[in-house]
Amino acid sequence: MTGHEKRAARVLDPTARVAAFPLGGIGTGNVSLGSRGELRDWEIANCPAKGAWLPNTFFAIRVCRVEEDPVSAVLEAEFRPPFDGASGFAPGRGAGLPRLDNARMSGEYPLATVEFTDQNLPVTVELTAFTPLVPLDADDSGIPAAVLRYRVHNPQPATVDVTIAGSMCNPAGISGRTAADAPTFEGTPTNRYRDDGVVRGIEFSTDLPPSSPLFASAALVTTDASVTATECWLVGARPDGFHLFWEDFASDGLLGPHGGHPEDPGAFDDKVRVGSLGIVHTLAPGQSQEFEFLLAWHTPNRRRAWQGGALPNTHIDETVPNHYAVRYEDAWEVSRDLAVRLPQLEGSTRAFRDALFSSTLPPEVIDAVSSALVALRSTTCFVLDDGSPTGQFAAWEGGLDHVGSCEGTCTHVWNYAQTVAHLFPTLEAGARRNEILRETAPDGRMRFRTNAVFDGQPWDHRPAVDGQLGTIVRVYREWTISGDDTFLEELWPSVRLALDYALTHWDSDGDMVLDNEQHNTYDIEFFGPNSLANSMLLAAVRAGEEMALHQGEEATASRYRETFDLASERIDDLLYNGEYYDQRLDDVDAHRYQYGSGCLADQLLGQTLAHLTGLGHLLPAEHVRSAIAAVHRNNFFPDLRSHETVQRTYAMYGEAGLVLCTWPRGGRPRLPFIYCDEVWTGIEYQVATHLVYEGFVREGLEVVRAVRERHNGVRRNPWNETESGHHYARSMASWGVLLALLDHRWDGRSRTLGLAPRLEALDGDRFFGIITTGTGWGVLDAGQDAPLLLCHGGRIRVDSIEFVHPVRGIFRAVGINIMAGDSIALDRQGSVRSVPALDAKSRKER
């Protein structure tokens, strides 16, 4: 592909101890790659499991030169202090085995690399790890597997024999942990070596019934024909099996049976079953060789309940299949499918990676949008089998160490997330169908946490004003992205009910300003007129007007237009204080947890959503610009040591961050809302998005840069933005910054695409950036020649495209219909000119 050479990869060494790069697909769970090159955080059993480790699970290398002693080591950098365990390292850690001097991890999500260095190792080793990610294809991006590819280079003048072996504990049936943090099991795990002619390796299974929630399988396989294996280490409570494995491996690099299961299993009350798979090659001087392993898992049965703290667990004794479990019978089938289709899947994955990391966008933005994408493929999100081709998408807000956090695909949190809508729009469309058709009551009241995905008892909680109104805007977003009129026709009656409910339930006196008790994303109720709720009202009413017009309901559309015009004028008159929009109460302390005269970071959330969906300004543009500038001026702290808080602390002294609310004019309530002094990355990205749309690009990028500098691998994991849990969904607001910088405007109804990148999205006068439509994705490459639109996936059907280069002017094309691998050139006249596929040399030259 063509592209800019700039990269924004995270480069980390083993001192970045909190860095963990998750591997896994949408709705599949994860195993993470640590900065030492180790596998950690085994979260493959339908729930979070931070810190979970599998005993005796690691990769090792043996290198032998002729007439020299072989070198054997675990393929990880050395452990770094402190070493403060009460009993040292458990035997299953293998901490006493040789390891390598150092490792350097580079992350360009969804791909990670680890370069190992060691003064005693006569070869160089680099690991590439990834799980396929294919935009617009949730199934191909939802494979429960990881590719682990070690590339070994022999710089020696002599031939070397190399074995790389992966050892893995059978994870099937893990039911808990001992006091020493070792896994306990239900049922008995079983290992066997298999070779089906495509893949070969160790299959891990269990004797649990297939209906058990703990039933699972896993596979460690390769397509390489030169293999050696130990089906099962000697089983026992002592580390005898580990001892025999290492002795066997280090002696000649070949593996064999170790006695496997003892004749009297009852003598060993230990269900740890470890298998090892090795790949063996001889490397000539100067030769490089790949040692590729595929790691797959399959935990098909999810409890048919959230098992959280809010929603009734109506069917907790039942299970429901994960969507991926309907596509794959077991982990072996997963690994075989991945092996067969790997060239295609990897090609698409690398194309997506390059579309981001070769972009001319500012590096902090590339880092933000790629890193936050992890939340979609973490345990935060899952896809249930509901009989449909795509399954039912649902999500927590985030995840605690061992359980989900805040269940129910919470509408007021998912308001912020933009990533899924633009990369996997079918998943968001499915969530809207559930919220509108199953969680909206006949009177129009919308439950903001869904239990319908599990057919559970509905949650009888007061509705959330921002969640309900934001969902209406997101229905509009999903419709405009897809251009699917049947989607709108199906949802419109309930959307109209939900909007009309909002106009009556939260407006006490009919003046089109919401002022009744308003539950919101801060888990409290605001009272009286406030800018958060009312900006959301304006966005929802504008979206409602557009949808009503398309449905031919001109009277309804006219009513919504009149409501909007009246509400916009009154809200501006009532809530704009000359600098920003606030909350108006006679006594700010009459109710706990208000903000009154405070400068709320989210005061114009509805305006951000309106910009992202093409609905235009909701309030006077000059007042909106003043308000968002005030948020940056008053709420952004270059050093938080001057900011005091007794609330949850997500950003520390010496770091920069944007606080949820400040009181630059005084009047702080005695007990302001409970999160007011906190720093949330999702709201930082939301504010940055709005700043960019209003022309404050430098300020917006400053906010994004602060987030990413806090997540540097030493202070925090670059691939895990927390709020109320790990991999918090709100962080996917980061995609909005990309859309704002590109002024990316796709309308599936008219099949029109507009791009007007800001100067900050260029390198000189060069622009290279990703574009997405409802059915295809690719890049627009504007060098010194005519701009090229290249399709990398799906089909890009665009009736007209307008690209406004901030230096070189306007380019257009009409009647575009291209598939993956095709490209067209834009010109100033708007004609279409196909461009032959570029070979590698031409791409590099361009």
URNORQUI-V434955 format. One record per backbone hydrogen bond with DSSP energy under -0.5 kcal/mol. NH is the residue of the N-H (numbers start at 0). CO is the residue of the C=O. If there is no record, write none. Layout:
nh=[NH & NH]
co=[CO & CO]
This chain:
nh=[3 & 9 & 10 & 11 & 11 & 13 & 15 & 16 & 17 & 18 & 18 & 20 & 21 & 22 & 25 & 26 & 27 & 28 & 29 & 30 & 31 & 32 & 33 & 33 & 34 & 36 & 39 & 40 & 41 & 42 & 42 & 49 & 51 & 54 & 55 & 56 & 57 & 57 & 59 & 60 & 61 & 62 & 63 & 65 & 67 & 70 & 72 & 73 & 74 & 75 & 76 & 77 & 83 & 86 & 87 & 92 & 93 & 96 & 99 & 101 & 103 & 104 & 105 & 106 & 107 & 107 & 110 & 111 & 112 & 113 & 114 & 115 & 115 & 116 & 120 & 121 & 123 & 124 & 125 & 126 & 127 & 128 & 129 & 130 & 134 & 135 & 136 & 137 & 140 & 141 & 143 & 144 & 145 & 146 & 147 & 147 & 148 & 148 & 149 & 149 & 150 & 150 & 151 & 151 & 152 & 153 & 154 & 159 & 160 & 161 & 162 & 163 & 164 & 165 & 166 & 166 & 167 & 169 & 172 & 173 & 174 & 175 & 177 & 180 & 183 & 185 & 188 & 189 & 191 & 193 & 195 & 199 & 200 & 201 & 202 & 203 & 203 & 204 & 206 & 211 & 214 & 216 & 217 & 218 & 219 & 220 & 221 & 226 & 227 & 228 & 229 & 232 & 234 & 240 & 242 & 243 & 244 & 245 & 246 & 247 & 248 & 249 & 250 & 251 & 252 & 257 & 259 & 264 & 266 & 267 & 268 & 269 & 272 & 273 & 274 & 275 & 276 & 277 & 278 & 279 & 280 & 282 & 283 & 285 & 286 & 288 & 290 & 291 & 292 & 293 & 294 & 295 & 295 & 296 & 297 & 299 & 301 & 301 & 303 & 303 & 304 & 313 & 314 & 315 & 317 & 319 & 321 & 322 & 324 & 325 & 325 & 326 & 327 & 333 & 334 & 335 & 336 & 337 & 338 & 339 & 340 & 341 & 341 & 344 & 345 & 346 & 347 & 348 & 349 & 350 & 351 & 352 & 353 & 354 & 355 & 356 & 357 & 358 & 359 & 364 & 365 & 366 & 367 & 368 & 369 & 370 & 371 & 372 & 373 & 374 & 375 & 376 & 376 & 377 & 380 & 381 & 383 & 384 & 385 & 391 & 392 & 393 & 395 & 396 & 396 & 397 & 398 & 399 & 404 & 405 & 408 & 410 & 412 & 413 & 414 & 415 & 416 & 417 & 418 & 421 & 421 & 422 & 423 & 426 & 427 & 428 & 429 & 430 & 431 & 432 & 433 & 434 & 435 & 436 & 437 & 437 & 438 & 440 & 440 & 443 & 446 & 446 & 449 & 453 & 454 & 455 & 459 & 460 & 464 & 464 & 465 & 467 & 468 & 469 & 470 & 471 & 472 & 473 & 474 & 475 & 476 & 477 & 478 & 479 & 480 & 481 & 482 & 484 & 487 & 488 & 489 & 490 & 491 & 492 & 493 & 494 & 495 & 496 & 497 & 498 & 499 & 500 & 501 & 502 & 503 & 503 & 504 & 505 & 507 & 514 & 515 & 517 & 518 & 518 & 519 & 522 & 525 & 527 & 529 & 533 & 534 & 535 & 536 & 537 & 538 & 539 & 540 & 541 & 542 & 543 & 544 & 545 & 546 & 547 & 548 & 549 & 550 & 551 & 552 & 553 & 556 & 557 & 558 & 559 & 560 & 561 & 562 & 563 & 564 & 565 & 566 & 567 & 568 & 569 & 570 & 571 & 572 & 573 & 574 & 575 & 576 & 576 & 578 & 581 & 582 & 583 & 584 & 589 & 592 & 597 & 598 & 599 & 600 & 602 & 604 & 607 & 608 & 609 & 610 & 611 & 612 & 613 & 614 & 615 & 622 & 623 & 624 & 625 & 626 & 627 & 628 & 629 & 630 & 631 & 632 & 633 & 634 & 635 & 636 & 636 & 637 & 639 & 639 & 641 & 642 & 649 & 654 & 656 & 658 & 658 & 659 & 660 & 661 & 665 & 671 & 672 & 675 & 677 & 683 & 684 & 685 & 686 & 687 & 688 & 689 & 690 & 691 & 692 & 693 & 694 & 695 & 696 & 699 & 700 & 701 & 702 & 703 & 704 & 705 & 706 & 707 & 708 & 709 & 710 & 711 & 712 & 719 & 721 & 722 & 724 & 725 & 727 & 728 & 730 & 731 & 732 & 733 & 734 & 735 & 736 & 736 & 737 & 738 & 739 & 740 & 741 & 742 & 743 & 744 & 744 & 745 & 746 & 747 & 750 & 751 & 752 & 753 & 754 & 755 & 757 & 760 & 761 & 762 & 763 & 764 & 765 & 766 & 768 & 770 & 772 & 773 & 776 & 777 & 778 & 779 & 780 & 780 & 781 & 781 & 782 & 787 & 788 & 789 & 789 & 790 & 791 & 791 & 792 & 794 & 795 & 796 & 797 & 797 & 798 & 799 & 800 & 801 & 802 & 803 & 803 & 804 & 804 & 808 & 810 & 811 & 812 & 813 & 814 & 815 & 817 & 819 & 820 & 821 & 823 & 824 & 825 & 826 & 829 & 832 & 834 & 842 & 843 & 844 & 845]
co=[357 & 106 & 8 & 9 & 104 & 102 & 12 & 14 & 712 & 15 & 712 & 32 & 19 & 30 & 140 & 375 & 24 & 24 & 42 & 22 & 39 & 20 & 31 & 37 & 18 & 33 & 31 & 51 & 51 & 29 & 40 & 400 & 48 & 52 & 91 & 53 & 55 & 166 & 164 & 72 & 162 & 70 & 160 & 158 & 64 & 62 & 60 & 97 & 58 & 73 & 35 & 99 & 81 & 87 & 84 & 89 & 90 & 93 & 75 & 116 & 114 & 11 & 112 & 9 & 105 & 110 & 107 & 128 & 105 & 126 & 103 & 113 & 124 & 101 & 117 & 119 & 152 & 115 & 150 & 113 & 148 & 111 & 146 & 109 & 132 & 422 & 133 & 135 & 136 & 138 & 141 & 142 & 294 & 129 & 145 & 292 & 127 & 146 & 147 & 290 & 125 & 148 & 149 & 288 & 123 & 286 & 152 & 282 & 63 & 280 & 61 & 278 & 59 & 276 & 57 & 164 & 274 & 272 & 213 & 170 & 183 & 183 & 181 & 177 & 175 & 172 & 186 & 204 & 202 & 200 & 198 & 221 & 193 & 219 & 191 & 201 & 217 & 189 & 187 & 208 & 211 & 297 & 203 & 295 & 201 & 293 & 199 & 224 & 277 & 254 & 275 & 273 & 259 & 237 & 238 & 239 & 240 & 241 & 242 & 243 & 244 & 245 & 246 & 247 & 248 & 231 & 231 & 262 & 263 & 264 & 266 & 267 & 270 & 271 & 167 & 229 & 165 & 227 & 163 & 225 & 161 & 159 & 281 & 153 & 283 & 151 & 149 & 289 & 147 & 220 & 145 & 218 & 293 & 143 & 216 & 297 & 299 & 319 & 314 & 317 & 302 & 311 & 303 & 312 & 314 & 301 & 299 & 382 & 321 & 321 & 322 & 322 & 323 & 329 & 330 & 331 & 332 & 333 & 334 & 335 & 336 & 337 & 338 & 340 & 341 & 342 & 343 & 344 & 345 & 346 & 347 & 348 & 349 & 350 & 351 & 352 & 353 & 355 & 767 & 361 & 361 & 362 & 363 & 364 & 365 & 366 & 367 & 368 & 370 & 371 & 372 & 372 & 373 & 374 & 377 & 393 & 391 & 320 & 383 & 383 & 390 & 381 & 379 & 404 & 405 & 404 & 725 & 402 & 397 & 403 & 394 & 447 & 409 & 409 & 410 & 412 & 412 & 731 & 731 & 417 & 418 & 418 & 419 & 423 & 423 & 424 & 425 & 426 & 427 & 428 & 429 & 430 & 431 & 432 & 432 & 433 & 433 & 438 & 444 & 440 & 438 & 444 & 407 & 450 & 451 & 450 & 457 & 458 & 462 & 518 & 518 & 463 & 464 & 465 & 466 & 467 & 468 & 469 & 470 & 471 & 472 & 473 & 474 & 475 & 476 & 477 & 478 & 482 & 483 & 484 & 485 & 486 & 487 & 488 & 490 & 490 & 491 & 492 & 493 & 494 & 495 & 496 & 497 & 498 & 499 & 500 & 500 & 501 & 505 & 505 & 505 & 525 & 462 & 516 & 523 & 519 & 517 & 514 & 513 & 529 & 530 & 531 & 532 & 533 & 534 & 535 & 536 & 537 & 538 & 539 & 540 & 541 & 542 & 543 & 544 & 545 & 546 & 548 & 547 & 551 & 552 & 553 & 554 & 555 & 556 & 557 & 558 & 559 & 560 & 561 & 562 & 563 & 564 & 565 & 566 & 567 & 568 & 569 & 570 & 571 & 574 & 579 & 579 & 574 & 595 & 528 & 582 & 586 & 670 & 594 & 661 & 597 & 659 & 599 & 601 & 603 & 604 & 605 & 606 & 607 & 608 & 610 & 609 & 609 & 619 & 619 & 620 & 621 & 622 & 623 & 624 & 625 & 626 & 627 & 628 & 629 & 630 & 631 & 634 & 656 & 635 & 651 & 654 & 638 & 639 & 647 & 651 & 636 & 634 & 656 & 677 & 675 & 598 & 662 & 668 & 593 & 672 & 674 & 679 & 680 & 681 & 682 & 683 & 684 & 685 & 686 & 687 & 688 & 689 & 691 & 690 & 694 & 695 & 696 & 697 & 698 & 699 & 700 & 701 & 702 & 703 & 704 & 705 & 706 & 709 & 715 & 716 & 719 & 724 & 722 & 398 & 720 & 396 & 727 & 728 & 729 & 730 & 731 & 732 & 732 & 733 & 733 & 734 & 735 & 736 & 737 & 738 & 738 & 742 & 753 & 743 & 751 & 479 & 746 & 746 & 799 & 744 & 801 & 741 & 740 & 757 & 758 & 765 & 761 & 762 & 762 & 781 & 779 & 777 & 775 & 480 & 792 & 770 & 789 & 768 & 778 & 787 & 766 & 779 & 780 & 780 & 823 & 778 & 787 & 821 & 776 & 789 & 776 & 774 & 817 & 794 & 795 & 815 & 750 & 750 & 812 & 752 & 810 & 754 & 801 & 802 & 808 & 804 & 802 & 826 & 800 & 829 & 798 & 797 & 795 & 793 & 790 & 818 & 788 & 832 & 786 & 811 & 811 & 824 & 822 & 838 & 839 & 840 & 841]
